[in-house]
């Protein structure tokens, strides 16, 4: 192992650790400041050990300017409901993705897939053990972000279970919607989908199979949409056959087992057919319509604390509009379009990888807009520019054909 490889590995580990912190696993609940500080120091160490590019490409300069503009709109306290957030510091550091050596980003994407694979294995194992009622000593995981007194988390063989996500299967057997080590099944499914999108043939290796199976156990509508999108994009005609086969088996399951209908009705159909549609099934807010606000509020938003101060439950794109305004959305869409436009067309898989990941990020914006405030969101967005952009140096990378088969799909 040479020195440059060691630097790239340390830097890649630093980036994936910061992404992991922004995903809010249970080990960071209740102000685990010391542990967060340790990972933050590891990230700084990784960046220091990294070889900077020195002079970045013209397209990266444009992205740096756009990122700084959207950062100011999201975190600079110039509106009535703005307040300082500690998360603004690591969020600013995500811009370093555009400066560090490309190999660091490649390593970090590989580490991210490995991390999701390990959590998937742990989650599936726990899900199966719970299904056959293997006992485990009761451990309550304290948290301070769910106000419903009926919501509580317990630790079961390394994963967390939300009390309201447990359901009866048959004859006294119970199971649960998998959340992995995160707060909700929907969050877990999005994290897994991003890892799956980095693989060229996710069903051709053990990691892709485990990650796909873990998404299924989340019973998340958004997760199923993302899973279907990945399979359709990667397998096309074969995906249609898989999809029709899955629909047939699902229909057979519902027709022959009442419990199947109960599970699907509780976790999927109840959201789709809720009053106002799937977005309003998890929404609770009051006040005037966004477009009825003053023009400055429409353009610049109400402030990053507006939704929280009003105690609204609003997780879709409307939350982003209320907090940061139309201008922030336009800048974000410009970043998406610019990265797509600067993708290297000569790297077919690199291009498809970037487009697929960005499609999932759009799904996150529409359905889980709070994730846009996280390190993870822009880390993936900028990483796609670095590994697939026209100005990138073409060598083994997670989104190149050689790496996707030789590294990601075989790790």
C-alpha positions in Angstrom: 0.0 0.0 0.0 1.6 3.3 -1.1 1.3 6.6 0.6 -1.2 8.1 -1.9 -3.5 5.2 -1.4 -3.4 5.7 2.3 -4.2 9.4 2.0 -7.1 8.6 -0.3 -8.4 6.0 2.1 -8.2 8.2 5.1 -9.9 11.1 3.3 -12.6 8.8 1.9 -13.3 7.4 5.4 -13.6 11.0 6.7 -16.2 11.9 4.2 -18.3 8.8 4.8 -18.1 9.3 8.6 -19.5 12.8 8.2 -22.2 11.5 5.9 -23.1 8.9 8.5 -23.4 11.5 11.2 -25.8 13.5 9.0 -27.9 10.4 8.6 -28.6 10.6 12.4 -28.1 7.0 13.6 -29.3 6.2 17.1 -25.7 6.4 18.6 -25.9 10.1 18.0 -29.3 10.8 19.6 -29.5 12.8 22.8 -26.6 15.1 22.1 -23.8 12.6 21.8 -21.5 15.6 21.4 -18.2 13.9 22.3 -18.7 11.1 19.7 -19.7 13.6 17.0 -16.7 15.8 17.8 -14.4 12.7 17.4 -15.8 11.9 14.0 -15.6 15.6 13.1 -11.8 15.5 13.9 -11.4 12.4 11.9 -13.0 14.2 8.9 -10.6 17.1 9.3 -7.7 14.7 9.5 -8.9 13.0 6.3 -9.1 16.3 4.4 -5.6 17.3 5.7 -4.2 13.9 4.5 -5.9 14.3 1.2 -4.2 15.7 -1.9 -6.0 18.8 -3.0 -6.6 19.2 -6.8 -4.9 22.6 -6.7 -6.7 24.2 -9.6 -10.2 23.0 -10.0 -12.1 23.0 -13.3 -14.3 25.8 -14.5 -17.5 23.7 -13.9 -16.5 23.1 -10.3 -16.0 26.9 -9.8 -19.6 27.5 -10.9 -20.8 24.8 -8.4 -18.8 26.4 -5.6 -20.4 29.8 -6.3 -23.9 28.2 -6.5 -23.2 26.2 -3.3 -22.1 29.3 -1.3 -25.3 31.1 -2.5 -27.6 28.3 -1.4 -25.6 28.0 1.9 -26.2 31.7 2.7 -29.9 31.3 2.0 -30.2 28.2 4.2 -28.0 29.2 7.2 -27.2 33.0 7.2 -29.5 34.6 9.9 -31.1 37.5 8.0 -34.8 36.5 8.3 -37.1 36.7 11.3 -37.2 33.0 12.0 -33.5 32.2 11.3 -31.3 30.8 14.1 -27.8 29.5 14.3 -27.5 25.7 13.9 -24.4 23.7 14.8 -25.1 21.6 11.6 -24.2 24.6 9.5 -20.5 24.0 10.1 -20.2 20.4 8.8 -22.7 21.3 6.0 -20.3 24.0 4.8 -17.5 21.5 4.7 -19.3 19.4 2.1 -18.1 22.0 -0.4 -14.6 20.4 0.0 -15.8 17.5 -2.1 -15.2 19.8 -5.1 -11.5 20.4 -4.1 -10.1 17.1 -2.8 -8.4 14.5 -4.9 -10.9 12.5 -7.0 -9.6 9.2 -5.5 -10.9 10.3 -2.1 -14.4 10.6 -3.4 -14.1 7.2 -5.1 -13.0 5.6 -1.9 -15.7 7.3 0.1 -18.5 6.0 -2.3 -17.1 2.4 -1.9 -17.0 2.8 1.9 -20.6 4.0 1.8 -21.8 0.9 -0.1 -19.9 -1.2 2.4 -21.5 0.6 5.3 -25.0 0.1 3.9 -24.3 -3.5 3.2 -23.2 -4.2 6.8 -26.3 -2.4 8.2 -28.5 -4.3 5.7 -27.1 -7.7 6.9 -27.7 -6.6 10.5 -31.2 -5.4 9.8 -32.3 -8.5 7.9 -30.8 -10.8 10.6 -32.7 -8.9 13.3 -35.9 -8.9 11.2 -35.7 -12.7 10.8 -34.9 -13.2 14.5 -37.8 -11.1 15.6 -40.1 -13.0 13.2 -39.3 -16.3 14.9 -39.6 -14.6 18.3 -35.9 -15.0 19.5 -35.7 -13.2 22.8 -33.5 -10.2 23.5 -33.1 -8.2 26.7 -35.2 -5.0 26.6 -33.1 -1.9 25.9 -35.0 1.4 25.5 -33.2 4.0 23.3 -33.8 7.5 24.6 -34.6 10.2 22.1 -36.0 13.8 22.2 -37.3 14.3 18.6 -40.7 12.4 18.7 -43.4 14.2 20.7 -46.0 11.4 20.5 -46.0 9.6 23.9 -46.8 6.3 22.1 -43.6 6.5 20.1 -40.7 4.7 21.7 -37.5 3.0 20.4 -36.1 -0.2 21.6 -32.8 -1.9 20.6 -33.0 -5.4 19.2 -29.9 -7.2 18.1 -28.1 -4.0 17.0 -31.1 -2.3 15.3 -33.7 0.1 16.6 -37.4 -0.7 16.5 -40.1 2.1 16.6 -43.0 0.9 18.7 -45.6 2.2 16.2 -44.0 0.2 13.3 -44.6 -3.2 14.8 -47.4 -5.4 13.4 -48.9 -8.8 13.9 -48.3 -11.4 11.2 -50.1 -14.6 12.1 -50.7 -16.8 15.1 -49.1 -14.5 17.6 -46.0 -13.9 15.3 -45.0 -10.3 15.1 -42.6 -8.4 12.8 -41.6 -4.7 12.2 -40.8 -2.2 9.5 -37.0 -2.1 9.3 -35.3 1.2 10.3 -31.8 -0.2 10.6 -29.9 2.1 13.0 -31.9 5.1 11.9 -35.0 7.0 13.1 -37.6 5.8 10.5 -38.0 3.1 7.8 -38.4 5.7 5.1 -35.1 7.3 5.9 -33.4 3.9 5.9 -34.9 3.0 2.5 -33.5 6.2 0.9 -30.0 5.6 2.3 -30.1 2.1 0.9 -31.4 3.2 -2.5 -28.5 5.6 -2.9 -26.0 2.8 -2.3 -27.9 0.6 -4.8 -27.8 3.3 -7.5 -24.0 3.1 -7.4 -24.0 -0.5 -8.6 -24.2 -1.3 -12.3 -25.7 -4.8 -11.7 -27.1 -4.7 -8.2 -28.7 -8.2 -8.5 -25.5 -9.8 -9.6 -23.6 -9.6 -6.3 -24.3 -10.4 -2.7 -24.3 -6.8 -1.6 -26.9 -5.7 -4.0 -29.1 -8.6 -3.0 -28.9 -7.8 0.7 -29.5 -4.1 0.2 -32.5 -4.8 -2.1 -34.0 -7.2 0.5 -33.5 -4.6 3.3 -35.4 -2.0 1.3 -38.3 -4.5 0.9 -38.5 -4.9 4.7 -38.9 -1.2 5.2 -42.4 -1.3 3.7 -41.7 2.3 2.5 -43.6 3.6 -0.5 -40.7 6.0 -1.4 -38.3 3.1 -1.0 -40.3 0.9 -3.3 -40.4 3.6 -5.9 -36.7 4.1 -5.7 -36.1 0.3 -5.9 -38.3 0.1 -9.0 -36.5 3.1 -10.6 -33.1 1.5 -10.0 -34.2 -1.9 -11.5 -35.9 -0.3 -14.4 -32.9 1.8 -15.2 -30.4 -1.0 -14.8 -32.3 -3.9 -16.3 -35.0 -2.3 -18.4 -36.9 -5.3 -20.0 -35.8 -7.7 -17.3 -37.0 -5.2 -14.7 -40.5 -5.3 -16.2 -40.5 -9.0 -15.9 -39.4 -8.8 -12.3 -42.0 -6.1 -11.7 -44.9 -8.1 -13.2 -43.7 -11.2 -11.3 -43.6 -9.3 -8.1 -47.0 -7.8 -8.6 -48.4 -11.3 -9.3 -46.9 -12.7 -6.2 -48.0 -9.8 -4.1 -51.6 -10.1 -5.4 -51.5 -13.9 -4.7 -50.3 -13.1 -1.1 -53.1 -10.6 -0.5 -55.7 -12.9 -2.0 -54.6 -15.9 0.2 -53.8 -14.2 3.5 -55.8 -11.5 5.3 -52.7 -10.4 7.1 -51.1 -9.5 3.8 -54.0 -7.2 3.1 -53.8 -5.7 6.6 -50.0 -4.9 6.3 -50.3 -3.4 2.8 -53.4 -1.4 3.8 -51.7 -0.1 7.0 -48.3 0.9 5.6 -48.9 1.6 1.8 -52.5 2.0 0.7 -53.5 4.2 3.7 -50.9 6.7 2.5 -51.8 6.6 -1.1 -55.5 7.0 -0.6 -55.3 9.5 2.3 -57.1 12.8 2.0 -54.9 15.0 -0.1 -52.7 12.1 -1.4 -49.5 10.5 -0.2 -47.8 13.9 0.7 -50.7 15.0 2.9 -50.8 11.6 4.8 -47.9 12.8 6.9 -48.7 16.5 7.0 -49.9 18.7 9.8 -49.6 22.5 9.4 -51.7 25.6 9.5 -51.5 29.1 8.2 -51.9 30.8 4.8 -50.8 29.3 1.5 -47.1 29.9 0.7 -47.9 31.9 -2.4 -50.1 34.3 -0.4 -47.0 35.6 1.6 -45.2 38.8 0.9 -43.0 38.8 -2.2 -39.8 38.8 -0.1 -40.9 35.8 1.9 -41.8 34.0 -1.3 -38.4 34.6 -2.8 -36.2 34.2 0.3 -38.4 32.1 2.6 -39.4 32.6 6.3 -36.2 31.2 7.9 -34.7 27.9 8.7 -36.6 27.7 12.0 -40.1 28.6 10.7 -41.5 25.1 10.3 -40.2 24.0 13.7 -41.3 27.1 15.6 -44.9 26.6 14.3 -44.6 22.9 15.2 -45.7 21.8 11.8 -45.3 18.3 10.5 -44.2 18.9 6.9 -41.6 16.7 5.4 -42.1 17.3 1.7 -40.8 20.0 -0.7 -43.3 22.5 0.8 -41.1 22.6 4.0 -38.1 23.7 1.9 -40.2 26.4 0.2 -41.5 27.8 3.4 -38.0 27.9 5.0 -35.7 29.0 2.2 -38.0 30.4 -0.6 -38.2 30.1 -4.3 -34.7 31.5 -4.9 -33.1 28.6 -3.0 -35.1 26.1 -5.0 -34.1 27.7 -8.3 -30.4 27.5 -7.3 -30.8 23.9 -6.3 -32.4 23.0 -9.6 -29.6 24.9 -11.4 -27.1 22.7 -9.5 -28.9 19.6 -10.6 -29.1 20.7 -14.2 -25.5 21.9 -14.3 -24.2 18.6 -13.0 -26.3 16.7 -15.5 -25.1 19.0 -18.4 -21.4 18.6 -17.5 -21.6 14.8 -17.2 -19.1 13.1 -19.5 -21.1 11.5 -22.3 -18.2 9.2 -23.2 -18.5 7.4 -19.9 -21.8 5.7 -20.4 -22.0 4.1 -17.0 -20.6 7.1 -15.3 -23.4 9.2 -16.9 -26.1 6.7 -16.0 -24.9 6.4 -12.4 -25.0 10.2 -12.0 -28.4 10.6 -13.5 -29.8 7.7 -11.4 -28.4 9.1 -8.2 -29.7 12.6 -9.0 -33.1 11.2 -9.8 -33.2 9.7 -6.3 -32.1 13.0 -4.8 -35.1 14.7 -6.5 -37.3 12.0 -4.9 -35.8 13.0 -1.6 -36.4 16.7 -2.2 -40.1 15.9 -3.0 -40.8 13.5 -0.2 -38.1 14.0 2.4 -37.0 17.6 2.0 -35.3 17.8 5.5 -32.5 15.6 4.1 -31.6 18.5 1.7 -30.2 20.2 4.8 -27.8 17.3 5.5 -24.2 16.7 4.6 -25.3 13.5 2.8 -27.4 15.2 0.2 -24.8 17.6 -1.2 -22.1 15.0 -0.7 -23.8 12.7 -3.2 -24.7 15.5 -5.5 -21.1 16.8 -5.8 -19.6 13.3 -5.8 -21.5 12.6 -9.0 -19.9 15.7 -10.6 -16.4 14.7 -9.5 -16.6 11.0 -10.7 -18.6 11.6 -13.9 -17.9 15.2 -15.0 -16.3 16.1 -18.3 -13.2 17.5 -16.5 -12.7 14.4 -14.4 -9.7 12.1 -15.0 -10.9 8.8 -16.2 -9.6 6.0 -14.0 -11.2 3.3 -11.8 -14.2 4.8 -10.0 -17.4 3.7 -8.5 -19.4 5.0 -11.5 -17.1 3.7 -14.1 -17.7 0.3 -15.7 -14.4 -1.1 -14.5 -14.9 -0.1 -10.9 -18.6 -0.9 -10.7 -17.8 -4.5 -11.7 -14.3 -4.8 -10.3 -14.7 -2.9 -7.0 -18.3 -2.0 -5.9 -19.9 -5.2 -7.1 -17.2 -7.4 -5.7 -16.3 -5.8 -2.4 
